[in-house]
């Protein structure tokens, strides 16, 4: 039987989602917990791959079992007792045998959090930025993202993807109390894409480049033309949608 698992995690303790040869990852931690409870090696397939230090308000993954899990609530409770304080398992749900956490996802949403006044409470999950960032101009540039499909300029080099095309349906900065939050939604994302976009938007916000320059950077399809990749600690995988309920 196949199950979808919904979880969240704080990325500081992990070298990303995907299993690494010598470093702790979210995927490996949960796979070990599943294998302990199910008494067989249990691979886990996630909806995406977050980078080192990146957080997830919601991650969806799937795993297979030979027998149905009799008590899902008790199973989730047991998982949470094993995975440690930086991961929270919210629920597991049986799905049809061909359901796929990664390939069936129709959209993903990320949020990047920044604050303009120094705060010892916001810092661990938000980026402290200069107070004179021009967020109105950054929003003007962000809106232009929806006009493009090829985002090679914001992709990590030498990845194994077949295409760098993505369909972005939302990209906007909004103020929320002491913070500004960048929300971006697309059908898929490239490695390092959101952090590179935010870094380049910060260049717009400091008037280092203009909105037309931002567009030319996209059109060049050259990662070296774009801005600095932002720190991962302020980035969250926020939501994932599917064409069915589970």
C-alpha positions in Angstrom: 0.0 0.0 0.0 1.1 3.6 -0.7 0.8 6.4 1.9 1.2 10.1 1.6 2.9 11.7 4.6 2.5 15.4 5.5 5.3 16.9 7.6 7.2 20.1 8.4 10.8 20.7 9.5 13.3 23.3 10.5 16.2 23.0 8.1 19.0 24.3 10.2 20.1 20.9 11.4 20.0 19.3 8.0 21.9 19.3 4.7 18.7 19.6 2.8 15.9 17.1 2.1 17.8 14.6 0.0 20.0 11.8 1.4 23.6 12.8 1.6 26.7 10.5 1.8 28.1 11.9 5.0 25.7 14.5 6.3 22.3 14.4 8.0 19.2 15.0 5.8 15.5 15.1 6.4 14.8 12.3 4.1 17.3 10.0 5.7 16.0 10.8 9.2 12.4 9.9 8.3 13.4 6.8 6.3 15.3 5.4 9.4 12.2 6.1 11.6 9.9 4.4 9.1 12.2 1.4 8.8 12.3 1.1 12.6 8.6 1.0 12.9 7.9 -1.1 9.8 10.8 -3.5 10.4 11.9 -3.3 6.7 13.9 -0.7 4.7 11.4 2.0 3.7 12.4 4.5 1.0 10.7 7.8 1.0 10.0 10.1 -2.0 9.4 13.8 -1.4 7.5 16.4 -3.4 10.8 18.3 -3.9 14.3 18.8 -2.7 15.0 21.7 -0.3 18.6 22.9 0.0 20.8 23.0 3.1 19.2 25.1 5.9 15.9 25.6 4.1 12.7 25.1 6.1 9.3 23.5 5.2 6.0 24.5 6.6 4.6 21.7 4.5 6.4 18.8 2.8 4.5 15.9 1.2 6.2 12.5 0.6 5.1 9.0 -0.1 6.2 5.5 1.0 5.0 2.0 0.5 4.2 -0.8 2.9 3.4 -4.5 2.5 0.5 -4.3 4.9 -2.0 -1.6 5.8 -1.1 0.6 8.9 -3.8 -0.3 11.4 -3.7 2.8 13.5 -2.5 5.9 11.6 -2.7 8.3 14.6 -0.6 5.9 16.8 1.9 5.5 13.9 2.3 9.3 13.5 2.8 9.6 17.3 5.5 6.9 17.2 7.2 8.6 14.2 7.3 11.9 16.0 9.0 10.2 19.0 11.8 9.0 16.8 12.5 11.8 14.2 13.6 14.5 16.8 12.5 18.0 17.6 13.4 19.6 14.2 10.8 17.4 12.2 7.1 17.2 12.9 5.0 14.5 11.2 1.4 15.7 10.9 -0.5 12.9 9.2 -0.4 9.9 6.9 -3.1 9.0 4.4 -3.5 5.9 2.2 -3.5 6.8 -1.6 -3.9 4.9 -4.8 -0.9 2.8 -5.9 0.1 5.2 -8.6 -0.1 8.4 -6.6 3.3 10.2 -6.6 4.3 12.9 -4.2 6.6 14.6 -6.7 5.2 14.1 -10.2 1.5 14.6 -9.2 2.1 18.0 -7.6 0.5 20.8 -9.6 2.0 23.7 -7.8 4.5 24.6 -5.0 4.6 27.8 -3.0 7.7 29.2 -1.3 8.0 32.2 1.1 11.1 34.2 2.0 11.0 36.3 5.2 13.0 39.4 5.8 13.0 42.0 8.6 14.3 45.6 8.4 14.9 46.1 12.2 17.3 44.0 14.1 15.5 41.4 16.2 17.0 38.5 18.2 13.6 36.7 17.9 13.0 36.9 14.1 16.6 36.3 13.0 16.7 32.5 13.1 13.9 32.2 10.5 14.1 35.6 8.8 16.9 37.6 7.1 17.9 41.0 8.6 18.1 43.5 5.7 18.8 47.2 5.3 15.8 49.4 6.1 15.8 51.4 2.9 15.0 48.5 0.5 12.5 49.7 -2.2 9.9 47.1 -1.9 7.6 48.8 -4.4 10.2 48.6 -7.1 11.0 45.0 -6.1 7.3 44.2 -6.6 7.4 45.8 -10.0 10.3 43.5 -11.0 8.7 40.5 -9.3 5.6 40.9 -11.4 7.7 40.6 -14.6 8.6 37.0 -13.6 5.1 35.9 -14.8 6.0 37.0 -18.3 8.8 34.4 -18.6 9.2 30.6 -18.8 13.0 29.9 -19.0 14.7 30.6 -15.6 18.2 29.3 -16.4 19.6 32.6 -14.9 18.3 31.5 -11.5 19.2 27.9 -11.6 22.1 26.2 -9.9 24.7 25.1 -12.5 25.2 21.5 -13.7 21.9 20.1 -12.5 20.3 17.0 -14.0 16.9 18.5 -15.0 15.7 18.2 -18.6 14.3 21.7 -18.8 14.7 25.0 -17.0 11.2 26.1 -17.9 8.7 26.9 -15.1 5.3 28.6 -15.0 5.2 31.2 -12.2 1.7 32.2 -11.2 2.4 34.4 -8.2 5.4 36.5 -7.1 4.9 39.3 -4.7 6.3 41.1 -1.6 3.8 42.0 1.2 4.4 43.6 4.6 3.4 41.5 7.6 4.0 43.3 10.9 7.7 43.7 11.4 8.5 41.6 8.3 8.3 41.6 4.6 7.4 38.3 3.0 8.1 37.3 -0.6 5.6 34.7 -1.9 6.2 32.8 -5.1 4.1 30.0 -6.6 5.0 27.9 -9.7 4.3 24.5 -11.2 7.9 23.6 -10.4 11.2 25.2 -9.2 14.8 24.8 -10.2 17.6 24.2 -7.6 18.4 27.4 -5.8 15.8 29.3 -7.9 14.0 31.1 -5.2 17.1 32.2 -3.3 18.6 33.5 -6.6 15.4 35.4 -7.5 15.3 37.0 -4.1 18.9 38.0 -4.3 18.4 39.6 -7.6 15.3 41.4 -6.4 17.3 42.8 -3.5 19.7 44.3 -6.1 16.6 46.0 -7.5 15.6 47.1 -4.1 19.0 48.7 -3.4 18.8 50.4 -6.9 21.9 48.5 -8.0 19.9 47.4 -11.0 16.5 48.5 -12.5 13.4 46.6 -13.5 14.5 46.5 -17.2 17.9 45.2 -16.0 16.1 42.5 -14.0 14.3 41.4 -17.2 17.5 41.4 -19.2 19.1 39.1 -16.6 16.3 36.6 -17.1 16.6 36.8 -20.9 20.4 36.2 -20.8 19.8 32.6 -19.4 23.1 33.0 -17.5 23.4 32.3 -13.8 26.5 34.5 -13.6 24.3 37.5 -14.6 21.9 37.2 -11.6 22.3 38.3 -8.0 23.7 36.5 -5.0 21.9 33.4 -3.6 20.2 34.4 -0.4 20.7 32.5 2.9 18.6 29.4 3.3 17.5 30.0 6.9 14.7 32.5 5.8 13.2 30.4 3.1 10.2 28.1 3.6 8.5 25.6 1.3 5.1 26.7 2.2 2.5 24.8 0.3 2.0 22.0 -2.3 -1.2 21.3 -4.2 -2.4 18.1 -5.9 -5.3 17.4 -8.4 -6.9 15.2 -5.8 -7.5 15.1 -2.0 -5.8 12.8 0.4 
